[in-house]
């Protein structure tokens, strides 16, 4: 990317990086760190034509996510 002076980095983040969720501190901490890392990396690479994005694809519908939604009243 540096040689070509262009590129895109896409991080798969989560809404968990933006809000507190009971019993998910490790996961939430990692996703928060990923968001902050992406912000810093974007600043460091912009001058080289490299863009950095963090996307929040949403919660996939699985039996586990259904249990979590019921447990947390969502």
N, CA, C and O atoms as a Tripos MOL2 file, in Angstrom:
@<TRIPOS>MOLECULE
protein
  296   295    74     0     0
PROTEIN
NO_CHARGES

@<TRIPOS>ATOM
      1 N           0.8170   -1.1900    0.0000 N.3       1 UNK1
      2 CA          0.0000    0.0000    0.0000 C.3       1 UNK1
      3 C           0.8660    1.2610    0.0000 C.2       1 UNK1
      4 O           0.5730    2.2380   -0.6890 O.2       1 UNK1
      5 N           1.9240    1.2120    0.7810 N.am      2 UNK2
      6 CA          2.8080    2.3740    0.8260 C.3       2 UNK2
      7 C           3.4550    2.6210   -0.5290 C.2       2 UNK2
      8 O           3.5740    3.7620   -0.9740 O.2       2 UNK2
      9 N           3.8720    1.5370   -1.1790 N.am      3 UNK3
     10 CA          4.5130    1.6570   -2.4860 C.3       3 UNK3
     11 C           3.5340    2.2050   -3.5200 C.2       3 UNK3
     12 O           3.8890    3.0690   -4.3220 O.2       3 UNK3
     13 N           2.3080    1.7020   -3.4980 N.am      4 UNK4
     14 CA          1.2920    2.1490   -4.4580 C.3       4 UNK4
     15 C           0.7180    3.5170   -4.0970 C.2       4 UNK4
     16 O           0.0940    4.1720   -4.9310 O.2       4 UNK4
     17 N           0.9320    3.9480   -2.8440 N.am      5 UNK5
     18 CA          0.3960    5.2080   -2.3170 C.3       5 UNK5
     19 C          -1.1360    5.2290   -2.3470 C.2       5 UNK5
     20 O          -1.7540    6.2630   -2.5970 O.2       5 UNK5
     21 N          -1.7150    4.0890   -2.0940 N.am      6 UNK6
     22 CA         -3.1710    4.0000   -1.9700 C.3       6 UNK6
     23 C          -3.5410    2.6600   -1.3600 C.2       6 UNK6
     24 O          -2.7780    1.6970   -1.4250 O.2       6 UNK6
     25 N          -4.6950    2.6190   -0.7810 N.am      7 UNK7
     26 CA         -5.1910    1.3810   -0.2000 C.3       7 UNK7
     27 C          -6.2800    1.6600    0.8100 C.2       7 UNK7
     28 O          -6.5130    2.8000    1.2130 O.2       7 UNK7
     29 N          -6.9360    0.5920    1.2060 N.am      8 UNK8
     30 CA         -8.0010    0.7010    2.2040 C.3       8 UNK8
     31 C          -7.8530   -0.4380    3.2020 C.2       8 UNK8
     32 O          -7.6240   -1.5890    2.8300 O.2       8 UNK8
     33 N          -7.9870   -0.0940    4.4630 N.am      9 UNK9
     34 CA         -7.9780   -1.0770    5.5430 C.3       9 UNK9
     35 C          -9.3640   -1.0350    6.1620 C.2       9 UNK9
     36 O          -9.8530    0.0350    6.5220 O.2       9 UNK9
     37 N          -9.9960   -2.1900    6.2880 N.am     10 UNK10
     38 CA        -11.3480   -2.2550    6.8500 C.3      10 UNK10
     39 C         -11.3230   -3.1500    8.0790 C.2      10 UNK10
     40 O         -10.9980   -4.3340    7.9970 O.2      10 UNK10
     41 N         -11.6690   -2.5660    9.2140 N.am     11 UNK11
     42 CA        -11.7620   -3.3050   10.4730 C.3      11 UNK11
     43 C         -13.2150   -3.6660   10.7290 C.2      11 UNK11
     44 O         -14.1020   -2.8300   10.5590 O.2      11 UNK11
     45 N         -13.4650   -4.8990   11.1360 N.am     12 UNK12
     46 CA        -14.8170   -5.3080   11.4930 C.3      12 UNK12
     47 C         -14.9890   -5.0470   12.9830 C.2      12 UNK12
     48 O         -14.4890   -5.7900   13.8280 O.2      12 UNK12
     49 N         -15.6960   -3.9900   13.2750 N.am     13 UNK13
     50 CA        -15.9070   -3.5720   14.6610 C.3      13 UNK13
     51 C         -17.2790   -4.0660   15.1390 C.2      13 UNK13
     52 O         -17.8430   -5.0010   14.5710 O.2      13 UNK13
     53 N         -17.7980   -3.4400   16.1680 N.am     14 UNK14
     54 CA        -19.0650   -3.8640   16.7390 C.3      14 UNK14
     55 C         -19.6580   -2.7160   17.5320 C.2      14 UNK14
     56 O         -18.9400   -1.8510   18.0330 O.2      14 UNK14
     57 N         -20.9620   -2.7200   17.6360 N.am     15 UNK15
     58 CA        -21.6400   -1.7360   18.4830 C.3      15 UNK15
     59 C         -21.1600   -1.8870   19.9290 C.2      15 UNK15
     60 O         -21.2620   -0.9540   20.7250 O.2      15 UNK15
     61 N         -20.6380   -3.0650   20.2560 N.am     16 UNK16
     62 CA        -20.1260   -3.3120   21.6090 C.3      16 UNK16
     63 C         -18.9670   -2.3750   21.9440 C.2      16 UNK16
     64 O         -18.6860   -2.1410   23.1200 O.2      16 UNK16
     65 N         -18.3000   -1.8430   20.9430 N.am     17 UNK17
     66 CA        -17.2260   -0.8930   21.1870 C.3      17 UNK17
     67 C         -17.7270    0.4950   21.5360 C.2      17 UNK17
     68 O         -16.9410    1.3830   21.8630 O.2      17 UNK17
     69 N         -19.0410    0.6820   21.4650 N.am     18 UNK18
     70 CA        -19.6200    2.0000   21.7160 C.3      18 UNK18
     71 C         -20.4860    2.0710   22.9550 C.2      18 UNK18
     72 O         -20.8750    3.1610   23.3730 O.2      18 UNK18
     73 N         -20.7950    0.9330   23.5490 N.am     19 UNK19
     74 CA        -21.6790    0.9380   24.7170 C.3      19 UNK19
     75 C         -21.3020   -0.1780   25.6880 C.2      19 UNK19
     76 O         -20.6710   -1.1660   25.3110 O.2      19 UNK19
     77 N         -21.6960    0.0000   26.9250 N.am     20 UNK20
     78 CA        -21.4310   -1.0270   27.9390 C.3      20 UNK20
     79 C         -22.4470   -2.1610   27.8000 C.2      20 UNK20
     80 O         -23.6370   -1.9270   27.5870 O.2      20 UNK20
     81 N         -21.9560   -3.3850   27.9260 N.am     21 UNK21
     82 CA        -22.8290   -4.5600   27.8630 C.3      21 UNK21
     83 C         -22.4340   -5.4800   29.0100 C.2      21 UNK21
     84 O         -21.2810   -5.9050   29.0830 O.2      21 UNK21
     85 N         -23.3650   -5.7960   29.9090 N.am     22 UNK22
     86 CA        -23.0280   -6.6570   31.0460 C.3      22 UNK22
     87 C         -22.4560   -8.0000   30.5910 C.2      22 UNK22
     88 O         -22.9000   -8.5670   29.5920 O.2      22 UNK22
     89 N         -21.4870   -8.4920   31.3190 N.am     23 UNK23
     90 CA        -20.8150   -9.7850   31.1260 C.3      23 UNK23
     91 C         -19.9800   -9.8710   29.8440 C.2      23 UNK23
     92 O         -19.5600  -10.9640   29.4630 O.2      23 UNK23
     93 N         -19.7360   -8.7560   29.1820 N.am     24 UNK24
     94 CA        -18.9820   -8.7980   27.9220 C.3      24 UNK24
     95 C         -17.7850   -7.8510   27.9500 C.2      24 UNK24
     96 O         -17.4050   -7.3090   26.9120 O.2      24 UNK24
     97 N         -17.1840   -7.6450   29.1240 N.am     25 UNK25
     98 CA        -16.1030   -6.6560   29.2240 C.3      25 UNK25
     99 C         -14.9030   -6.9590   28.3410 C.2      25 UNK25
    100 O         -14.3500   -6.0360   27.7430 O.2      25 UNK25
    101 N         -14.4830   -8.1960   28.2350 N.am     26 UNK26
    102 CA        -13.3070   -8.5140   27.4070 C.3      26 UNK26
    103 C         -13.6050   -8.2400   25.9340 C.2      26 UNK26
    104 O         -12.8040   -7.6120   25.2410 O.2      26 UNK26
    105 N         -14.7490   -8.7070   25.4640 N.am     27 UNK27
    106 CA        -15.1350   -8.4850   24.0690 C.3      27 UNK27
    107 C         -15.2970   -6.9950   23.7990 C.2      27 UNK27
    108 O         -14.7960   -6.4760   22.8010 O.2      27 UNK27
    109 N         -15.9980   -6.3180   24.6930 N.am     28 UNK28
    110 CA        -16.2350   -4.8880   24.5260 C.3      28 UNK28
    111 C         -14.9200   -4.1050   24.5340 C.2      28 UNK28
    112 O         -14.7360   -3.1850   23.7370 O.2      28 UNK28
    113 N         -14.0200   -4.4700   25.4280 N.am     29 UNK29
    114 CA        -12.7200   -3.8050   25.4910 C.3      29 UNK29
    115 C         -11.9340   -3.9660   24.2070 C.2      29 UNK29
    116 O         -11.2990   -3.0220   23.7370 O.2      29 UNK29
    117 N         -11.9740   -5.1620   23.6370 N.am     30 UNK30
    118 CA        -11.2640   -5.4080   22.3620 C.3      30 UNK30
    119 C         -11.8660   -4.5990   21.2230 C.2      30 UNK30
    120 O         -11.1300   -4.0270   20.4180 O.2      30 UNK30
    121 N         -13.1760   -4.5410   21.1420 N.am     31 UNK31
    122 CA        -13.8210   -3.7950   20.0620 C.3      31 UNK31
    123 C         -13.6110   -2.2900   20.2270 C.2      31 UNK31
    124 O         -13.4660   -1.5770   19.2340 O.2      31 UNK31
    125 N         -13.5930   -1.8010   21.4610 N.am     32 UNK32
    126 CA        -13.2890   -0.3880   21.7040 C.3      32 UNK32
    127 C         -11.8690   -0.0780   21.2670 C.2      32 UNK32
    128 O         -11.6210    0.9420   20.6250 O.2      32 UNK32
    129 N         -10.9350   -0.9580   21.6140 N.am     33 UNK33
    130 CA         -9.5340   -0.7750   21.2140 C.3      33 UNK33
    131 C          -9.4080   -0.7890   19.6900 C.2      33 UNK33
    132 O          -8.6360   -0.0100   19.1310 O.2      33 UNK33
    133 N         -10.1520   -1.6590   19.0150 N.am     34 UNK34
    134 CA        -10.1100   -1.7240   17.5590 C.3      34 UNK34
    135 C         -10.5840   -0.4110   16.9340 C.2      34 UNK34
    136 O          -9.9970    0.0580   15.9590 O.2      34 UNK34
    137 N         -11.6340    0.1760   17.4870 N.am     35 UNK35
    138 CA        -12.1190    1.4640   16.9800 C.3      35 UNK35
    139 C         -11.0680    2.5550   17.1510 C.2      35 UNK35
    140 O         -10.7990    3.3140   16.2200 O.2      35 UNK35
    141 N         -10.4790    2.6340   18.3350 N.am     36 UNK36
    142 CA         -9.4520    3.6670   18.5890 C.3      36 UNK36
    143 C          -8.2110    3.4220   17.7270 C.2      36 UNK36
    144 O          -7.6150    4.3710   17.2170 O.2      36 UNK36
    145 N          -7.8180    2.1540   17.5620 N.am     37 UNK37
    146 CA         -6.6840    1.8080   16.7140 C.3      37 UNK37
    147 C          -6.9390    2.2800   15.2800 C.2      37 UNK37
    148 O          -6.0600    2.8640   14.6470 O.2      37 UNK37
    149 N          -8.1330    2.0240   14.7830 N.am     38 UNK38
    150 CA         -8.4850    2.4390   13.4300 C.3      38 UNK38
    151 C          -8.4310    3.9450   13.2560 C.2      38 UNK38
    152 O          -7.9760    4.4390   12.2240 O.2      38 UNK38
    153 N          -8.8950    4.6780   14.2620 N.am     39 UNK39
    154 CA         -8.8490    6.1440   14.1940 C.3      39 UNK39
    155 C          -7.4010    6.6330   14.1120 C.2      39 UNK39
    156 O          -7.0710    7.4900   13.2930 O.2      39 UNK39
    157 N          -6.5570    6.0850   14.9570 N.am     40 UNK40
    158 CA         -5.1420    6.4910   14.9470 C.3      40 UNK40
    159 C          -4.4520    6.0820   13.6510 C.2      40 UNK40
    160 O          -3.7050    6.8660   13.0660 O.2      40 UNK40
    161 N          -4.7020    4.8570   13.2070 N.am     41 UNK41
    162 CA         -4.0880    4.3750   11.9750 C.3      41 UNK41
    163 C          -4.5070    5.2460   10.7880 C.2      41 UNK41
    164 O          -3.6980    5.5100    9.8990 O.2      41 UNK41
    165 N          -5.7540    5.6880   10.7700 N.am     42 UNK42
    166 CA         -6.2230    6.5670    9.6970 C.3      42 UNK42
    167 C          -5.4200    7.8620    9.6710 C.2      42 UNK42
    168 O          -5.0550    8.3510    8.6020 O.2      42 UNK42
    169 N          -5.1490    8.4100   10.8380 N.am     43 UNK43
    170 CA         -4.3570    9.6380   10.9040 C.3      43 UNK43
    171 C          -2.9230    9.4080   10.4340 C.2      43 UNK43
    172 O          -2.3380   10.2570    9.7610 O.2      43 UNK43
    173 N          -2.3660    8.2630   10.7930 N.am     44 UNK44
    174 CA         -0.9700    7.9670   10.4600 C.3      44 UNK44
    175 C          -0.7650    7.6150    8.9870 C.2      44 UNK44
    176 O           0.3290    7.8030    8.4560 O.2      44 UNK44
    177 N          -1.7920    7.1140    8.3300 N.am     45 UNK45
    178 CA         -1.6200    6.6430    6.9550 C.3      45 UNK45
    179 C          -2.2430    7.5560    5.9070 C.2      45 UNK45
    180 O          -2.0300    7.3420    4.7130 O.2      45 UNK45
    181 N          -3.0010    8.5630    6.3120 N.am     46 UNK46
    182 CA         -3.6920    9.4440    5.3550 C.3      46 UNK46
    183 C          -2.7150   10.0910    4.3740 C.2      46 UNK46
    184 O          -3.0070   10.1990    3.1830 O.2      46 UNK46
    185 N          -1.5790   10.5120    4.8640 N.am     47 UNK47
    186 CA         -0.6040   11.1760    3.9830 C.3      47 UNK47
    187 C          -0.0380   10.2460    2.9230 C.2      47 UNK47
    188 O           0.5630   10.7020    1.9510 O.2      47 UNK47
    189 N          -0.2270    8.9440    3.1040 N.am     48 UNK48
    190 CA          0.2560    7.9470    2.1420 C.3      48 UNK48
    191 C          -0.8560    7.4620    1.2150 C.2      48 UNK48
    192 O          -0.6560    6.5270    0.4390 O.2      48 UNK48
    193 N          -2.0380    8.1010    1.2940 N.am     49 UNK49
    194 CA         -3.1520    7.7080    0.4410 C.3      49 UNK49
    195 C          -3.8840    6.4710    0.9080 C.2      49 UNK49
    196 O          -4.6390    5.8760    0.1390 O.2      49 UNK49
    197 N          -3.6800    6.0670    2.1550 N.am     50 UNK50
    198 CA         -4.3230    4.8670    2.6970 C.3      50 UNK50
    199 C          -5.4820    5.2990    3.5940 C.2      50 UNK50
    200 O          -5.3190    6.1370    4.4800 O.2      50 UNK50
    201 N          -6.6420    4.7170    3.3510 N.am     51 UNK51
    202 CA         -7.8310    5.0190    4.1360 C.3      51 UNK51
    203 C          -8.1170    3.8580    5.0830 C.2      51 UNK51
    204 O          -7.8830    2.6970    4.7480 O.2      51 UNK51
    205 N          -8.6230    4.1840    6.2620 N.am     52 UNK52
    206 CA         -8.9500    3.1590    7.2580 C.3      52 UNK52
    207 C         -10.4050    3.3410    7.6650 C.2      52 UNK52
    208 O         -10.8380    4.4480    7.9840 O.2      52 UNK52
    209 N         -11.1550    2.2440    7.6510 N.am     53 UNK53
    210 CA        -12.5680    2.2670    8.0000 C.3      53 UNK53
    211 C         -12.8520    1.2180    9.0670 C.2      53 UNK53
    212 O         -12.2020    0.1740    9.1120 O.2      53 UNK53
    213 N         -13.8180    1.5010    9.9160 N.am     54 UNK54
    214 CA        -14.3340    0.5000   10.8570 C.3      54 UNK54
    215 C         -15.8130    0.3450   10.5530 C.2      54 UNK54
    216 O         -16.5620    1.3210   10.5580 O.2      54 UNK54
    217 N         -16.2300   -0.8880   10.2880 N.am     55 UNK55
    218 CA        -17.6380   -1.1290    9.9710 C.3      55 UNK55
    219 C         -18.2940   -1.8820   11.1270 C.2      55 UNK55
    220 O         -17.6360   -2.6130   11.8670 O.2      55 UNK55
    221 N         -19.5790   -1.6890   11.2620 N.am     56 UNK56
    222 CA        -20.3970   -2.3580   12.2730 C.3      56 UNK56
    223 C         -21.4790   -3.1390   11.5330 C.2      56 UNK56
    224 O         -22.5550   -2.5970   11.2800 O.2      56 UNK56
    225 N         -21.2200   -4.3960   11.1790 N.am     57 UNK57
    226 CA        -22.1630   -5.1310   10.3340 C.3      57 UNK57
    227 C         -23.4690   -5.5440   11.0180 C.2      57 UNK57
    228 O         -24.3870   -6.0140   10.3450 O.2      57 UNK57
    229 N         -23.5690   -5.3820   12.3130 N.am     58 UNK58
    230 CA        -24.7900   -5.7900   13.0110 C.3      58 UNK58
    231 C         -24.6370   -7.1740   13.6160 C.2      58 UNK58
    232 O         -23.5990   -7.8220   13.4830 O.2      58 UNK58
    233 N         -25.6800   -7.6030   14.2740 N.am     59 UNK59
    234 CA        -25.6650   -8.8980   14.9710 C.3      59 UNK59
    235 C         -26.2090   -9.9680   14.0320 C.2      59 UNK59
    236 O         -27.3360   -9.8490   13.5530 O.2      59 UNK59
    237 N         -25.4270  -11.0120   13.7610 N.am     60 UNK60
    238 CA        -25.9550  -12.0910   12.9250 C.3      60 UNK60
    239 C         -27.0160  -12.8680   13.6950 C.2      60 UNK60
    240 O         -26.9020  -13.0380   14.9090 O.2      60 UNK60
    241 N         -28.0100  -13.3220   13.0230 N.am     61 UNK61
    242 CA        -29.0920  -14.0760   13.6630 C.3      61 UNK61
    243 C         -28.6370  -15.5120   13.8630 C.2      61 UNK61
    244 O         -28.5530  -16.2770   12.9020 O.2      61 UNK61
    245 N         -28.3420  -15.8840   15.1100 N.am     62 UNK62
    246 CA        -27.9330  -17.2420   15.4620 C.3      62 UNK62
    247 C         -28.6630  -17.6560   16.7330 C.2      62 UNK62
    248 O         -29.2000  -16.7920   17.4270 O.2      62 UNK62
    249 N         -28.7030  -18.9360   17.0630 N.am     63 UNK63
    250 CA        -29.3150  -19.3540   18.3250 C.3      63 UNK63
    251 C         -28.6630  -18.6460   19.5260 C.2      63 UNK63
    252 O         -29.3540  -18.2830   20.4790 O.2      63 UNK63
    253 N         -27.3350  -18.4490   19.4810 N.am     64 UNK64
    254 CA        -26.6380  -17.7820   20.5870 C.3      64 UNK64
    255 C         -27.0710  -16.3130   20.7110 C.2      64 UNK64
    256 O         -27.3180  -15.8370   21.8180 O.2      64 UNK64
    257 N         -27.1640  -15.5970   19.5910 N.am     65 UNK65
    258 CA        -27.5660  -14.1880   19.6620 C.3      65 UNK65
    259 C         -29.0230  -14.0670   20.1020 C.2      65 UNK65
    260 O         -29.3880  -13.1020   20.7740 O.2      65 UNK65
    261 N         -29.8610  -15.0420   19.7250 N.am     66 UNK66
    262 CA        -31.2480  -15.0210   20.1890 C.3      66 UNK66
    263 C         -31.3150  -15.1640   21.7020 C.2      66 UNK66
    264 O         -32.0870  -14.4640   22.3570 O.2      66 UNK66
    265 N         -30.5040  -16.0740   22.2710 N.am     67 UNK67
    266 CA        -30.4650  -16.2460   23.7270 C.3      67 UNK67
    267 C         -29.9980  -14.9650   24.4060 C.2      67 UNK67
    268 O         -30.5650  -14.5500   25.4170 O.2      67 UNK67
    269 N         -28.9620  -14.3390   23.8490 N.am     68 UNK68
    270 CA        -28.4110  -13.1030   24.4150 C.3      68 UNK68
    271 C         -29.4540  -11.9920   24.3710 C.2      68 UNK68
    272 O         -29.5850  -11.2350   25.3320 O.2      68 UNK68
    273 N         -30.2000  -11.8810   23.2670 N.am     69 UNK69
    274 CA        -31.2090  -10.8510   23.1350 C.3      69 UNK69
    275 C         -32.3090  -11.0330   24.1820 C.2      69 UNK69
    276 O         -32.7630  -10.0650   24.7920 O.2      69 UNK69
    277 N         -32.7280  -12.2740   24.3810 N.am     70 UNK70
    278 CA        -33.7530  -12.5440   25.3860 C.3      70 UNK70
    279 C         -33.2360  -12.2500   26.7920 C.2      70 UNK70
    280 O         -33.9530  -11.6870   27.6190 O.2      70 UNK70
    281 N         -31.9900  -12.6360   27.0540 N.am     71 UNK71
    282 CA        -31.3910  -12.4420   28.3720 C.3      71 UNK71
    283 C         -31.2920  -10.9570   28.7270 C.2      71 UNK71
    284 O         -31.4910  -10.5790   29.8810 O.2      71 UNK71
    285 N         -30.9830  -10.1070   27.7250 N.am     72 UNK72
    286 CA        -30.7840   -8.6830   27.9850 C.3      72 UNK72
    287 C         -31.9970   -7.8450   27.6030 C.2      72 UNK72
    288 O         -31.9150   -6.6180   27.5530 O.2      72 UNK72
    289 N         -33.1250   -8.5040   27.3320 N.am     73 UNK73
    290 CA        -34.3730   -7.7940   27.0540 C.3      73 UNK73
    291 C         -34.3800   -7.0250   25.7410 C.2      73 UNK73
    292 O         -34.9830   -5.9550   25.6550 O.2      73 UNK73
    293 N         -33.7240   -7.5520   24.7270 N.am     74 UNK74
    294 CA        -33.7070   -6.8800   23.4130 C.3      74 UNK74
    295 C         -34.5230   -7.6480   22.4100 C.2      74 UNK74
    296 O         -34.6260   -7.2380   21.2540 O.2      74 UNK74
@<TRIPOS>BOND
     1     1     2 1
     2     2     3 1
     3     3     4 2
     4     3     5 am
     5     5     6 1
     6     6     7 1
     7     7     8 2
     8     7     9 am
     9     9    10 1
    10    10    11 1
    11    11    12 2
    12    11    13 am
    13    13    14 1
    14    14    15 1
    15    15    16 2
    16    15    17 am
    17    17    18 1
    18    18    19 1
    19    19    20 2
    20    19    21 am
    21    21    22 1
    22    22    23 1
    23    23    24 2
    24    23    25 am
    25    25    26 1
    26    26    27 1
    27    27    28 2
    28    27    29 am
    29    29    30 1
    30    30    31 1
    31    31    32 2
    32    31    33 am
    33    33    34 1
    34    34    35 1
    35    35    36 2
    36    35    37 am
    37    37    38 1
    38    38    39 1
    39    39    40 2
    40    39    41 am
    41    41    42 1
    42    42    43 1
    43    43    44 2
    44    43    45 am
    45    45    46 1
    46    46    47 1
    47    47    48 2
    48    47    49 am
    49    49    50 1
    50    50    51 1
    51    51    52 2
    52    51    53 am
    53    53    54 1
    54    54    55 1
    55    55    56 2
    56    55    57 am
    57    57    58 1
    58    58    59 1
    59    59    60 2
    60    59    61 am
    61    61    62 1
    62    62    63 1
    63    63    64 2
    64    63    65 am
    65    65    66 1
    66    66    67 1
    67    67    68 2
    68    67    69 am
    69    69    70 1
    70    70    71 1
    71    71    72 2
    72    71    73 am
    73    73    74 1
    74    74    75 1
    75    75    76 2
    76    75    77 am
    77    77    78 1
    78    78    79 1
    79    79    80 2
    80    79    81 am
    81    81    82 1
    82    82    83 1
    83    83    84 2
    84    83    85 am
    85    85    86 1
    86    86    87 1
    87    87    88 2
    88    87    89 am
    89    89    90 1
    90    90    91 1
    91    91    92 2
    92    91    93 am
    93    93    94 1
    94    94    95 1
    95    95    96 2
    96    95    97 am
    97    97    98 1
    98    98    99 1
    99    99   100 2
   100    99   101 am
   101   101   102 1
   102   102   103 1
   103   103   104 2
   104   103   105 am
   105   105   106 1
   106   106   107 1
   107   107   108 2
   108   107   109 am
   109   109   110 1
   110   110   111 1
   111   111   112 2
   112   111   113 am
   113   113   114 1
   114   114   115 1
   115   115   116 2
   116   115   117 am
   117   117   118 1
   118   118   119 1
   119   119   120 2
   120   119   121 am
   121   121   122 1
   122   122   123 1
   123   123   124 2
   124   123   125 am
   125   125   126 1
   126   126   127 1
   127   127   128 2
   128   127   129 am
   129   129   130 1
   130   130   131 1
   131   131   132 2
   132   131   133 am
   133   133   134 1
   134   134   135 1
   135   135   136 2
   136   135   137 am
   137   137   138 1
   138   138   139 1
   139   139   140 2
   140   139   141 am
   141   141   142 1
   142   142   143 1
   143   143   144 2
   144   143   145 am
   145   145   146 1
   146   146   147 1
   147   147   148 2
   148   147   149 am
   149   149   150 1
   150   150   151 1
   151   151   152 2
   152   151   153 am
   153   153   154 1
   154   154   155 1
   155   155   156 2
   156   155   157 am
   157   157   158 1
   158   158   159 1
   159   159   160 2
   160   159   161 am
   161   161   162 1
   162   162   163 1
   163   163   164 2
   164   163   165 am
   165   165   166 1
   166   166   167 1
   167   167   168 2
   168   167   169 am
   169   169   170 1
   170   170   171 1
   171   171   172 2
   172   171   173 am
   173   173   174 1
   174   174   175 1
   175   175   176 2
   176   175   177 am
   177   177   178 1
   178   178   179 1
   179   179   180 2
   180   179   181 am
   181   181   182 1
   182   182   183 1
   183   183   184 2
   184   183   185 am
   185   185   186 1
   186   186   187 1
   187   187   188 2
   188   187   189 am
   189   189   190 1
   190   190   191 1
   191   191   192 2
   192   191   193 am
   193   193   194 1
   194   194   195 1
   195   195   196 2
   196   195   197 am
   197   197   198 1
   198   198   199 1
   199   199   200 2
   200   199   201 am
   201   201   202 1
   202   202   203 1
   203   203   204 2
   204   203   205 am
   205   205   206 1
   206   206   207 1
   207   207   208 2
   208   207   209 am
   209   209   210 1
   210   210   211 1
   211   211   212 2
   212   211   213 am
   213   213   214 1
   214   214   215 1
   215   215   216 2
   216   215   217 am
   217   217   218 1
   218   218   219 1
   219   219   220 2
   220   219   221 am
   221   221   222 1
   222   222   223 1
   223   223   224 2
   224   223   225 am
   225   225   226 1
   226   226   227 1
   227   227   228 2
   228   227   229 am
   229   229   230 1
   230   230   231 1
   231   231   232 2
   232   231   233 am
   233   233   234 1
   234   234   235 1
   235   235   236 2
   236   235   237 am
   237   237   238 1
   238   238   239 1
   239   239   240 2
   240   239   241 am
   241   241   242 1
   242   242   243 1
   243   243   244 2
   244   243   245 am
   245   245   246 1
   246   246   247 1
   247   247   248 2
   248   247   249 am
   249   249   250 1
   250   250   251 1
   251   251   252 2
   252   251   253 am
   253   253   254 1
   254   254   255 1
   255   255   256 2
   256   255   257 am
   257   257   258 1
   258   258   259 1
   259   259   260 2
   260   259   261 am
   261   261   262 1
   262   262   263 1
   263   263   264 2
   264   263   265 am
   265   265   266 1
   266   266   267 1
   267   267   268 2
   268   267   269 am
   269   269   270 1
   270   270   271 1
   271   271   272 2
   272   271   273 am
   273   273   274 1
   274   274   275 1
   275   275   276 2
   276   275   277 am
   277   277   278 1
   278   278   279 1
   279   279   280 2
   280   279   281 am
   281   281   282 1
   282   282   283 1
   283   283   284 2
   284   283   285 am
   285   285   286 1
   286   286   287 1
   287   287   288 2
   288   287   289 am
   289   289   290 1
   290   290   291 1
   291   291   292 2
   292   291   293 am
   293   293   294 1
   294   294   295 1
   295   295   296 2
@<TRIPOS>SUBSTRUCTURE
     1 UNK1         2 RESIDUE 1 A UNK
     2 UNK2         6 RESIDUE 1 A UNK
     3 UNK3        10 RESIDUE 1 A UNK
     4 UNK4        14 RESIDUE 1 A UNK
     5 UNK5        18 RESIDUE 1 A UNK
     6 UNK6        22 RESIDUE 1 A UNK
     7 UNK7        26 RESIDUE 1 A UNK
     8 UNK8        30 RESIDUE 1 A UNK
     9 UNK9        34 RESIDUE 1 A UNK
    10 UNK10       38 RESIDUE 1 A UNK
    11 UNK11       42 RESIDUE 1 A UNK
    12 UNK12       46 RESIDUE 1 A UNK
    13 UNK13       50 RESIDUE 1 A UNK
    14 UNK14       54 RESIDUE 1 A UNK
    15 UNK15       58 RESIDUE 1 A UNK
    16 UNK16       62 RESIDUE 1 A UNK
    17 UNK17       66 RESIDUE 1 A UNK
    18 UNK18       70 RESIDUE 1 A UNK
    19 UNK19       74 RESIDUE 1 A UNK
    20 UNK20       78 RESIDUE 1 A UNK
    21 UNK21       82 RESIDUE 1 A UNK
    22 UNK22       86 RESIDUE 1 A UNK
    23 UNK23       90 RESIDUE 1 A UNK
    24 UNK24       94 RESIDUE 1 A UNK
    25 UNK25       98 RESIDUE 1 A UNK
    26 UNK26      102 RESIDUE 1 A UNK
    27 UNK27      106 RESIDUE 1 A UNK
    28 UNK28      110 RESIDUE 1 A UNK
    29 UNK29      114 RESIDUE 1 A UNK
    30 UNK30      118 RESIDUE 1 A UNK
    31 UNK31      122 RESIDUE 1 A UNK
    32 UNK32      126 RESIDUE 1 A UNK
    33 UNK33      130 RESIDUE 1 A UNK
    34 UNK34      134 RESIDUE 1 A UNK
    35 UNK35      138 RESIDUE 1 A UNK
    36 UNK36      142 RESIDUE 1 A UNK
    37 UNK37      146 RESIDUE 1 A UNK
    38 UNK38      150 RESIDUE 1 A UNK
    39 UNK39      154 RESIDUE 1 A UNK
    40 UNK40      158 RESIDUE 1 A UNK
    41 UNK41      162 RESIDUE 1 A UNK
    42 UNK42      166 RESIDUE 1 A UNK
    43 UNK43      170 RESIDUE 1 A UNK
    44 UNK44      174 RESIDUE 1 A UNK
    45 UNK45      178 RESIDUE 1 A UNK
    46 UNK46      182 RESIDUE 1 A UNK
    47 UNK47      186 RESIDUE 1 A UNK
    48 UNK48      190 RESIDUE 1 A UNK
    49 UNK49      194 RESIDUE 1 A UNK
    50 UNK50      198 RESIDUE 1 A UNK
    51 UNK51      202 RESIDUE 1 A UNK
    52 UNK52      206 RESIDUE 1 A UNK
    53 UNK53      210 RESIDUE 1 A UNK
    54 UNK54      214 RESIDUE 1 A UNK
    55 UNK55      218 RESIDUE 1 A UNK
    56 UNK56      222 RESIDUE 1 A UNK
    57 UNK57      226 RESIDUE 1 A UNK
    58 UNK58      230 RESIDUE 1 A UNK
    59 UNK59      234 RESIDUE 1 A UNK
    60 UNK60      238 RESIDUE 1 A UNK
    61 UNK61      242 RESIDUE 1 A UNK
    62 UNK62      246 RESIDUE 1 A UNK
    63 UNK63      250 RESIDUE 1 A UNK
    64 UNK64      254 RESIDUE 1 A UNK
    65 UNK65      258 RESIDUE 1 A UNK
    66 UNK66      262 RESIDUE 1 A UNK
    67 UNK67      266 RESIDUE 1 A UNK
    68 UNK68      270 RESIDUE 1 A UNK
    69 UNK69      274 RESIDUE 1 A UNK
    70 UNK70      278 RESIDUE 1 A UNK
    71 UNK71      282 RESIDUE 1 A UNK
    72 UNK72      286 RESIDUE 1 A UNK
    73 UNK73      290 RESIDUE 1 A UNK
    74 UNK74      294 RESIDUE 1 A UNK
